[in-house]
C-alpha cells in the first residue's frame, strides 16, 4: 500500500511513476486525495465532539446529582453521545473508502525501472553456454516418463489436469533439489521456516495478493486460502508487530508446496511440468531497514543465481519493466533457465524488493535507535522453484541412450550419478 502522505505531497511524482506500469484511465489520484480530505474532515468532527463530550463529563462532576441542572445535562449528554456515535461511524466509513482506493494501487517502481511491459524487460547478463547435442533430443515428459520418473496420466486421474506425480528416482531427484537449496540457505545463515499451508484472508491481503488475485487462489470451506507461495506466509510472520532495528535484517527461507488456480489459463506449449496447479518451492525472504534493502536485493539475486550455477544450467538474468513486475514490487529481477527442447528461457526465480508496500498493509514496523517507529522493507525471492528446474535438468542432462546424468550438486542426495531405465 502506498503512503497517502506521499500522494498528497508529491502527486505529480507519484502519477509519473504509476504511468510506468498503468494507463492513466486506470487510476485517479484526485479521487484519493479527495477521500483523504474527507477522512481528515470526519476525523476533526469526531475529535471535536469527543472533546465536547469530555467537557460535559467534567461539568457534570461539579453539579449536584438530582438537581434540575444535572438532569438537563444528562439529556444533553445523551444527545451528544448519539452525535459522537454517528460521527464515529462516518469516520469509519471515510477510512474504509480511502483504504479501498489505496489498496488497489500497485507499488511505485524504482527510478531505474523502465516503463512498459514484457517487451521492455532488459537482459542484464547471460551465464554459461547453451547445451549442444549430437543426437535428436527429447522433451522433459518423454525423458521423465521413459525413465519411470514422472506419471502424468495417473496424476490426472487422481487430481485432474495440470497436476504431476513424481515416482521413484523422479521423486528422489525432486527432493534432492529441495535438500540442495535448504543446505545452501542454512550455510548462508538463513533461518528455516515450515509455515502453515492454510492462511487467513488477511495474510493474502498483507502479501498483496488480495483483493486483486482472489480468483487465482484456492479457497476452502472455512474461508481459509491455500498459500500460493511461501512468501504469503513469510510476509505475515511479524504482522502487527514492532521489531527492533538491532535485529534487522531478518533472513528467512521456507519450503512449501504452492497451490495456484491460475485462472488466466495456459499457453499451448506449457505442457507437463511447465505450469501446474501445485509445485514445490523454497522461498527466501528478508525484513530490513530501508537503508539495507538495496544490498539485500543484490544478495538474494546472487543466492538464486548461485543455486542455478550449482546445477550447471545455462540461464540469464533479466530486470523487469514496471508493468511486468508484481503489484507489490518496486524492482524485480528474473532468473530464467534455458529449456533445450523448446529453445526458450523460463523463469525459475523472481527476486523482488517491495520496500514498505507489504509492511504498510500488514502494519509491520521497527523501532530505530532514536526511538522512532518506521515501516520495515520486505524482500522475497524464489530459492528456487523446482518444477521448471526439473524440466531444465531433464532436458539438459539427457543422454543419447535415454539415461539421465544427475547434476553433481544433487548426486549426494540422489545416491546416483546416472538414472537409467529399469535401474
Secondary structure by P-SEA (a helix, b strand, c coil): cccaaaaaacaaaaaaaaaaccccccccaaaaaaaaaaaaaaaaaaaaaaaaaaaaaaaaaacccccaaaaaaaaaaaaaaaaaaaaaaaaaaaaaaaaaaaaacccccccccccccccccccccccccccccccccccaaaaaaaaccccaaaaaacccccbbbbcaaaaaaaaaaaaaaaaaaaaabbbbbbccccccaaaaaaaccccccccccccccccccccccaaaaaacccccbbbbcccccccbbbbbbbbbcccccccccccccccccbbbbbbbbbbbcccaaaaaaaaaaaaaaaaaaaacccbbbbbbccccccccccbbbbbbbbbcccccccccbbbbcccaaaaaaabbbbbcccbbbbbbbbbbbcccccaaaaaaaaaaacccccccccccccccccccccccccc
